Amino acid sequence: MTDPRPRVTVLAGFSSAATAAAARVLLLADPALLLLAHDLSGVREGVVRRSVRDAARVLENAQTRLVHGCVSCTLREDVLPALVRLARERPGRDIVLALPSVVEPEALAAACAASTEVSEAVRFDSFVTVVEAATFLDDLSSIERLRDRGLHSSANDRRRVADVVSRQVEFADTLLVWDRPGNDAFAAGRVDSLLHRLAPWAVHVRVGSTPSINVTALAASLRHRGRHDPGVPGILARAMCGFPIGIHDPEGEYGVNAMLFRSRRPFHPERLHDALASVAGEALRGRGQAWIASQPDTVIGWESAGGGIVLGGLGRWLAALSEDRRHEASGLRRLAADVDWDPYYGDRQTVLSLVGLGLDVPRTTRLLTACLLDDGELSTGEEAWRHLPDPFAGLLAPATAESD
């Protein structure tokens, strides 16, 4: 049977200009399409401006005052209700949702997945991240925080520019690279190589390298593709659920390379703590899961970008749960654990993906390997591990996107 719910194409991207250009192309290609966009320039004062338009005219231009000014409040109090309302008031018209530059698409997807009202009103077709080729590498390698550029959404928004850019790319099922005519071929190849290693699961589309754009062809490459799979977990949970988290390509191309690091052995907490700055400094981006001997029950989410690194709790390993509680985990996670279960470690393992420019893969591998428990430490057993000196004690509570 035909699904009557409007299809939603989500446009994300750190370059507001490139995202807006992509939205204009989609409107030109389909006069019935609706564009929903939000201006967050006043969000820290609790004010958000919402606009709805099609190719011909502006249909809505309204201001909303939030209880608390932040990204999560904007999603909950305005973006989601607006999607539901448009689907009901203008049935049969698909929607393009253009996210503000500092909003991460995974946050939107999580909020929508938790809302029965949203899932009954609309269906998400694709999550497209628009990448402006000219500024991408500078943003990905930036050590600035959003606050340094006046882009922070709330007082406790400590995210780095590189954090947001990385997450926007990694969650996408489609990457639209917006280039400029006459751009250097090596620079274009480097951007493409970085994107492939950051999100090897995404479809890549490139435009803008010529003076004209085929509007119809571009729209056809982005819409009605059904690329979004709500069953695929977010980037930090991918390895736990059996999904690939990156590629191992030490040689690389255009100066871009990548590595995967896997280990069943846990990290020694002190040695890992001492090595974090070096590991974060080696790679443009690191992500994955880890475990440390002193906290053997906790799955640790690992993210590094912009020279900083964030470790946060992702819950408990299935091996640390009683048999009657393992059903609380998703079916995908239980299946992945069963397939790869270790008689001694259970589902505990470290899986890290690192992407860089000229990343020294042998050195980084040696550095991480030296942080693991050696044979003598391993032989003392789990109870002894719990008493190792632990610089991370009390610091691995689950992290939220805005407070990283």
N, C-alpha and C positions, 0 to 999 in steps of 0.2 A: 504494500500500500504506500501511496505517496505521503511523505511526512509534511504536514501543512505548516510546521513552524518555520518562521523566517530563519535564513542562514546568516550567521554573523562571521564576518572576517575581521580579525583583530589586527590592527597595525600598531606596532611598538617601535621604538627607536630613540636613541639619545639625541639625534639631530632633528629638532622640531621642523626645520625647513624641508628636509628630505621626506619626513613622514607626511607632511602636509602636501608635498608634491605628489606622492604616491596616492594619497586620498583623492586629489583632484583628477588624476588619471582614471581612477575607478568610477568616479561620478560621471565623467565624460563618456565612458564606455556604456553606462547603463543609467538612463534618465530616471528610472524608478528607484534607484538605490538611495538609501538614507545614510547620511554621515552624522554620527554622534561624536562630539568632541568636548573636551573640558579644558578650561584655562585654570591652572593652579597657582597663578602668580600671587593671589591673595590668600592661599590656603593656610599660611601660618597665622593669619588673623581670623581663620574660620570661614572664609568666603571662597566659593567656587563658582565659576561661570560656566554654564552649559549651553551649547549650541547644537541645533539640529538643522540640517539643510539637505537639499538634493542638488542636482546639476543646475536647476533654474533659479532657485531662491532660498533664502533663509526661512525656515519654518518655525524655529524657536530660538530665542536668545534670552536666557533667564539667569538670575543669580540666586544661589542657594547659600544659606548660612548653616554651617555645621556645628554640632555640639562641641566637637574637638577638631582642631585643624590638623589633619594628617592624611597620608595616602590611604590607609586602611579605612578611615572614616569616610573618605570620599567614595571609595568603592562601595562600601556598605550602604551609605545614606543617599547617594545620588546615582552613581553609574549603574548599579544593578537595578534599582527601581526604574530608571529611565529606559533600560533595555526592555523590561517587562511591559512598561506602558506603551512604548512604540510598537511592540509586537501585537498588542491588543488593539490599539487605536488605528494602526495602519497595517492591517493584515495583508499578506502577500507581497510585502516589500522587504527585501533583504537589507541588512544593516552593515555598515562599516563602522567599527568602533576604533577611533584613533586615540590611543593612550597618550597622556602627557609624557614628556621626555624622561621624567624620573620614576615613572611607574613601571614595575617589573611584571611582565605578563604572567609569570607563575602565581603571583599574588592574586591577580584577577581570576585565573583559572581555579585556584583554591577556593576563593570566595563564591564563585559560581557553582562549583561542585557541591558546596555545603548548602545551597539554596534550592529547594524543591521548586519554588516558584519560578526561578530563572530557567531551570532545566525543562520545565513544562511549557515555557513560553518561547524559547529560542533553542537553536542548535548551533554549535560552534563548528565552522567549516575549516578554517585554517588560522593559525597564529603566525603572522608574518612580522619579522623584524626587518626594518629598513635601516641599512647601513650606509652612511655617507663615506665613500671611499677616501676622500681627501682628509678627513679628520679622525678616521677610525683608529689608526695606530697610535696617534698622539693621545687619544682618550683611553685606549686600552693600557698604555704604558704610564699614564699619569699617576702621580702620587697624591694629587689633590683630593680633598673630600668635596662632596656636593656643597657643603657650607662655604668653601673657599670660592665657589662660583656663584654664590647666592641662590643655589637651587635646592637647598635642604627644605624638606616639607614640614618639619616640626623641630622643636628645640632638641629632641633626643635623636634626630636623624644624623647618624654618624657615618653613613655609607660613603665609600669612596667612589669616585667617578668610574674607576676601573671595575669595581664590584658591579655597578649597575649595567655598564656596557657588556660585561661578560655574561651576566645572567639573562639579559635580553636576548643575546645571541643564542645561548645554550638552550633556552626553552623553546625556541622557534622550531616549527616544522618546515618553514619556508624562509629563506634569507634573500631579501631584495637588495642588491648592491647598487647604489645610486652613484654613478661615476660622472666625470666631466669630460667633454671632448678634449683630446690632446694630452690626456693624463699619461704619465710615464708607464711603459709596459711592465717594467720591473716592479714598480710600486703597485700596479694593479695585480700582478701575480702574487706579490707578498700578501696583499689583503685577502685574496682568494684562498691562499694557503693557510693563513691564520684562521679564517672562517671554517675551512674544512676540518681543521684539527680541533677547533673549539666545539663544532657541532657537525660531526660527520654524518649524523642521521637526517640532516635538513636538506631540502631541495634548494639549489642555488639558482637565482635569476639575476642577470646583470643588465642594467640599462644606463643610458645617459652618456655613453662614450661617443655617440654620434649626435649631430645637431637635432635630429628629429626622433620621436618615439612613436612606435606603432601602438597606439592606445588600445586597440581591440586585442592585439596579441598579448600585451602585457597583462591586461585584465583577465584574459583567459588563462594565463599562467598562474594567477593568484587566487581566483575565485572558483567555486564549484568543484574543488579538488578533493574535499573530504579528507584532508591530510591530518587533521587534529584527532588524536586518539586519547580520550580522557583516561584510559587505563594505564598510560605510561606515566610513571612517577616523576617527580621533580628531580633535578640533577643530583642532589645529594643522596637520594634514595635509590638511584638507578642500579648501582652495583648490588645492593641488598635484594633487589627484586629480579636479578638475573639479566639486566639490560647492560649493554656496553657503555662504558663511561668515557671512552676516548680511544685513541689509536696509538700504537707503538711504532714510531717512525724516527729513529735516532738520526738518520741522514737528512731527511726532510728535503725541502726545495725553497728557493728564494730566501735562504737564510732562516727559514721557519722549520722547527722540528718539534717532536713530541715524544713522550715516554710514558709507559705504564709501570707502576711499581706495585707488586703484590707480595704479601707475606702472611703466612699463618701465625708466625711468632708475634707476640706483642712487642710494643715499644717499651723501652725502659724510660720512665717518666722524666728523669733528670736529663738523660742524654738527648731525648727528643726535644725537651724545652731549650737546651743549649744550642741545638741545631736549627731551630725554627727560622731564625733570621736569615741564615745562609740559604736554606731551602727556598724561602719566599723571595729572596733576592735573585735566585737563579732563574726563576720562571716568570713569564708574564702572567700566567694563570695556573692555578692548581686547584683541584677539587677531588672529592671522594670521601671515603670512610676509613676510619682507623680504629685501633684499640690499643690501650696501654695496660701494662701488667698490674698496676696499682688500682685500676678501676675496671676489672674484667667483665663486669656486667653491662657496661655502657657502650653503646655505639656512638662513636665520635664523628661528627661531620667536619670535614676539612675544607676550607676555602682560603685561597690566597690570591691577591691581586693588588696592583698599585704599591707593591713593596710591603704590604701588611698581610697578616694571616689571622684568621678567625677559626677557633675550634669551639664546637658547641655540641651538646648532647642531642642525639637523635632517637633516644629511647633505649630499650634493653635488647641485648642479643637473645635470640630464641633459646640458645643453650643456657641462658640464665633464668629462663622461665620454667615453671613446672609444666608438665605435660597438659594439664587441664586448662592452662592459660595460653597456650600457643595458638589457639584458634582466634585470639584477639588480633593477631597479625593478618595482613591481607593474604588472600590465596596465592597471589604471585610470589610473595615473599616466602611463604611456607614451601611452595614448590621449588623455588630456587635453592632454599636451604637444604631440602631433601636431596636434590640432585648433587649438591656439592658438600654434603655433610662430612666432617672430619671426625674420626672416632675419639680424638683427644680434645680438639678445639671446638667441635660443633660447627656452628656457622660463623664463628669469630674469624675475621681476617681483615687485613688492611688492603684496600684497593685505591690507588691514587693515580690521577692523570695530571701530567705537567706539560705545559705548552710554552715554548719560548723562542727567542731569536738567538740562534747559536747556543742553545741549551747544552751544557756539558753533561751528557747522559751518563757516561761512566763515573764521573766524579759525584754526581747527584745520587746515583745508585749506591756508590760506596758510602756516601754520607748517611743515607737513610738506613742502609744495612747495618752500619755501625751503631745505630740507635736501638736495634733490636736486642732482646735478651740473648746472651751467649749461652752455650751449653750448660755451664755451671749454674748460672742464674735460673735457667729454665728448669733444671732438675730439682730446684728447691720447692717447686709446687705453688699452686695458686694461693694458698693461705699465706705463704711467705711473701709472695708478690704484693699482696695488699698492704704490706707494711714498708714497702720501699719509699724513700723520700719522694714526695709528690708535689711539685710546684703547681700542678693543676687542681689540687684538692679544693672542692667547692666552687670551681670556676666553669664547669662543663654543663651548666643548665642549658636547655634548648634556646637557641638564638633566634631572634626575630629579624626580619629584613631591615627594618628601619633603625634598629639599635646596634647593628653590627659595627 
